[in-house]
Every structure is written in C-alpha cells, then in structure tokens.
C-alpha cells in the first residue's frame, strides 16, 4: 500500500465538479513476428478481449480513437476501416499518431473528450502490422521519424540513436555492458510468464559473452542483439469512461490520476544532453503534480524499454533512482516483482515485442490488470498506484500516465 493517497475530483475552475475519468476495459492481442490475418482482424483480437471484460455494448461507446504510426502497414486511414469492422459506425472515429507513443497519446485525447463532457465512453485502439514490409524498409521508415532534411539522409536508425545514449551514459556514470544485460535478463524472466509475449525464452548473463549467441552480437556499439527489442504485429484496446459511467458499467474501474506529456527537438543537435531523455523528466513532473504524488508513491511501473539503456534511463528520469544510480536498482533486483519498485514485470518491449501503435496500450493494460489484482503469475503485492512511461521516437515525444485504484 505504498502508493495509498486520497484522490480528489478535479474542478473546472467555476465550482462545478467534473468528476473522475476511469478505465473500465483493457485488452490486447498476442504480439506476433508475423500476423497471418488482416489489420481489421488483428484489431478485433484486442477489441474482443476488452469487451468480454466489460459487458457493455457498442452502442455505449461514444467515439473511437485509432492509434498507429503510418507507413508500416499498407492500409491508409485505418481508423475508418477498423471502426466499420468492429461495428462502431456511425459514432465518430479519430486517428492519432505520435510514433511509438501513439496509444498513450490516444489515451490523453480520450481523457480530454470524457473530461470535457463531449463523450461519456471512448475506446482507444492501438494497432500495427509491421511485417507487411521488409526489415530494411521498416528501419528506413523508423529513420524517417527523425528530420528528413538534416538527419535521416545520413542513415540514422533507432539502434544507432540509442547506442549514442548508451555511450553517453557510460561515459558520464560508468555504466557497464553487464548493467544493461541485467535488464534483459529481468525482461526474459517475466517474458516467459506472459502468454501474449513474442519472445518467451530465458536469457542469462553468460549468453552476452558467448560469441556464438546472437544475443552477444553487435548491433550498434555498445548495444548488442540482446539489448534491442524486436518489431512485432499487435493490437491493444482500452475503454475510458466518465465517473458515472465507470461506476455503472464496471465493478473495478481504474482511475486516471495524472497525465504528463512533453516534446523535444527532433534534431539531436538541439538536445542538451544524451544520458537521459528530457521529455520523460518533464512528462513525469507533470503527471506527478497532477496526481499529487511523488515517485515514492508508485507501486508498479511499465517503462518504454525499446533498448536496455532506455529502461535504465527511465529509472533515473522518473525519479526511481538518482542520475547515475539506476544500475544499482537492477543490480539489487529492486525492479523485480518482489522489489521496491517493480518495473516491466510483463517482460516489457524486450520480451513482448514492439508493435509501434499498440505498445502504449499494452503497457496500460498491464498496469490496469495489476491494480485490479488480475495479473496472475506476475502480480505485484497489493499495488495502489501504477505508472506508464511511453516514449515516441528517440525522446521526441514523452508520455507519463499515472493510474490508481479506489
């Protein structure tokens, strides 16, 4: 019960109590190396799990928000196709994109629509089929998430960007390759327990020193194969509702306590440093302030571990550890299920895979299930406050969401 604090409904500044906003349904597909069906069928897998857990009807859903990053899957304007297939016409549907943080951006929009009173219930569905293009094409598109005039023409790709951050962190704080490997070992520990995860095999520290194992092979120095997540096909789904509707439609709503969001210059030349992500610091500051808590109140967290260095930086950027001391958390197993601040006990992106538009929704699903006590083998003991940290691009967009139970 470390996170237990009173929650007070927000006010519109004119004396009217606007009430809380809750999440009443969560779901996701399994994450696949190559999904055999269509985009709409993949969306249905996440939708089906979500709706089965709520008992509500399509007619209760006032709007849908579809979240993905364009140019990976071939369907243009997927929002309309998915809304039609799921039977959500004639309600409005919107399309949201912020690279890897698209479905966290979708949740922020859904919160705003409900908080404003425009809609009582909103569905947020994140989706990506990345296997419709080759790995080379996928990397090229990721590179174009950077500035296409000043950076991506020079061959910049995600592993190179995060390799640069890893080098900077090592130079400033003395971080080692073994520190990074420990994060992957933890991810694999829990990935084996997650039936939705794409990579469900054990990983040991010894594998990082075995020259015959792909995990030890160089990708972008100092990052190795085991330090990198894999692309995936997948979908996630959330249903957000007003306080009145949440209490009427759900026996265990989870409340949105804090939302933070920030951006940084696209070009690396515009950044102040590389040993952390400024967007995570700022988004976390906003979310903690809105929720009225500190990092010490957080009982369980999901952070954006596209690379092992990304998780290590998140420990520090979110205030779970001081700058340079994140490696001490993982060395002491404080971010394991039984530790002081469990992080990514669903295996994270490193085990689940990274279907860009669906990633944030999957993280949120994990935290909602933790707060409901429905996480099974990966259940953390009696959590009250959960946090989701979702990054778009290489620290271009940052979202932090704080959730709590009553």
Buried (B, 14 or more C-beta within 10 A) or exposed (E): EBBEBEBEEEEEEEEEEBBBBBBBBBBBBBBBEEBEEBBBEBBBBBBBBBBEBBEBEBEBBBBBBBBBBBBBBEBEEBBBBBBEBBEBEEBBBBBBBBBBBBBBBBBBBBBBBBBEEEBBBBBBBBBBBBBBBEEEEBBBBBBBBBBEEBBBEEEBBBBBBBBBBBBBBBEBBEBEBBBBBBBBBBBBBBBBBBEBBBBBEEBBEEBBEEEEBEBBEEBBEBBBBBBBBBBBBBBBBBBBBBBEBBBBBBEBBBBBBBBBBBBBEBEBEEBEEBBBBBBBBBBBBBBBEBBBBEBEBBBBBBBBBBBBBBBBBBBBBBBBBEBBEBBEBBEEEBBBBEBBBBBBBBBBBBBBBBBBBBBBBBBBBBBBBBBBBEBEEBBBEEBBBBBBBBBBBBBBBBBBBBBBBE
